[in-house]
Amino acid sequence: MSTLALPYLAILRARFVLMLQYRAAAFAGFVTQCWWGVIKVMVLAAFYAGHPHQPITLAQAITYTWLGQGLLGLLPWNADPEISEAVESGNIAYERLRPVDTHSLWFARAIAQKAGGTALRILPMFIAAAVVLPLIGLGEWSWRMPATADAAALFAVSITLALLLSSAFVVLLNVAVTALKTRRAANIAATLVNPLSGMIIPLALAPTWAQGFLFWQPFAGLVDIPYRIYFGNLAGAAALEGIAAQVLWVALFMLAGRWWLADVWARVDTQGS
Amino acid sequence: MAQITVENLGKIYRIAARDPGLAGAFRGLFRRRHREIVALDQVSFSLEKGELLGFIGPNGAGKSTTIKILSGILRPSSGRCEVGGLVPWEQRVQHVARIGVVFGQRTQLWWDLPVVESFELLRDIYRVDAVRFAKTLERLVDMLKIAPILDTPLRQLSLGQRMRAEIAAALLHQPQVLFLDEPTIGLDAVSKLALREFVKELNRNEGVTVLLTTHDMHDIEALAKRVIIIGHGKVLRDSSFEAMRNEVLGERRLIVDFAGDVGDVAVEGAQVRARDGRTVEFAFDRASTAVHALIARIAAAHEVEDMRVEDPKIEEVIARFYAMHGAVDA
């Protein structure tokens, strides 16, 4: 292990292990996600019954839904709770006492948190929606396999970028919380992330005139782009374009986070104890 | 060359302020007013390697601000300082790898992790070599007697246990300088004694430079040969502990237990400070009154059972010092 990366990998590992311990939370989450998955699938079925001609098929939209339920933990709804708590208690000062780059440290921690939370939930959801549903004769409503081997490979790249994008955004939220000294600074996240990522309805079902904007705004890279790559709706050049959009936003979030954090540290005043 | 040099350090905090009442709150929506608070004003001092310096002052005097600047957390508004040749807020990463910091009211360990896992995480964060880490840990565990709590998550420790773990955590990377900001706050008497003993030993045997702030005068009395008194952001006094005590209070106390009921005990050269039955406390100025002469005069006039000479209590010394400089709690 290179000594340069050692502190960041250590934090990543510790956090990941910690996330895996939250079994009870993961189970409760799984039940809720199944429930929401069923509701969403029913809503989609009703919608497609009236309007069958859509850019993605009903089967694809259902796969989209189950993928979304399984990968829910990947979404950046909030700042790192540990950072929020440290900001409100004043412990945040200790972050400055570590001989490491704070942005990288927070990034490593966010990756571990998002990946750890997801690792626990994806498997049961996959078993329920991709294995059990077809076995009990509900294959029509199930989570399908990737369109092609190419789609699977590109999806692997794209979902990794989604993890990085989500983590870079979490760090940005951490910085916002630190700058404004309240965890409520991150409340805006869910409002942006839920509709714009495609988590509420697949972005492909939005009006045609909005498609250009929806594709290039940052949050499509969290859900819509990787999922459409998965079932082949984005393939070839379109898939690469989607991946380019993700790379672009990861880079921009990282740069913005670094710049803002440097500014916050320069002005931080922790008067009193 | 001094290990820590601080020159004309100044720090001004800008605090948002608003006028009282609903109207004030509305005005605040459009126009923010800021109040400036001078936390440090032209603070200068230097510290040699291996020194143990105590920083005392009332709340809001600037003790913590000084430590935060020296440890690289805050930028000063003016002035400069160097620790081991590095400017803390400019060469932060390099600097913090060489110092240890403990804030008595904060924690740097992970709440949910067993103590030893926090230590291992710190080992990786500070890039401490595994062999060296094992040696340091063994020594610290032994000195601080924390072997029984290593496997316990931080949240289940008592404050005394936690503070010992915190101090061990701050020393795992063998820093040359240790900053302790109110390390004994909230501890019971036994834990305080153990902590002071440890800090003393660390300073004496390992040559670690220690800068400590405290409210507890006994900490200073037990530990620091040199004391800086700070009030309203200014250094009021920088001297040896003894010199400070002598300067502020030349007054001493003579406490006499008389053998029988005595009436008037007035004596030349001393005033009666307190009287409790047959025990009388005299106050005298050691510059103008020799203690042996005073004792002789009292013993000649009355039958005496026991007597002892005391210095005034350290709290009194400091309280008088603040009063002299108008540095009350800010």
Interface residues (C-beta under 8 A of the other chain):
Chain A: T3 L6 P7 L9 A10 I11 A14 L18 S89 G90 N91 A93 Y94 R96 L97 R98 P99 V100 D101 A266 V268 D269 T270 Q271 G272 S273
Chain B: Y13 R14 I15 I37 A39 S64 T65 K68 S71 G72 I73 L74 R75 R92 V93 Q94 V96 A97 V101 F103 Q105 R106 T107 Q108 W110 D112 L113 E117 E120 L121 D124 I125 Y126 R127 E182
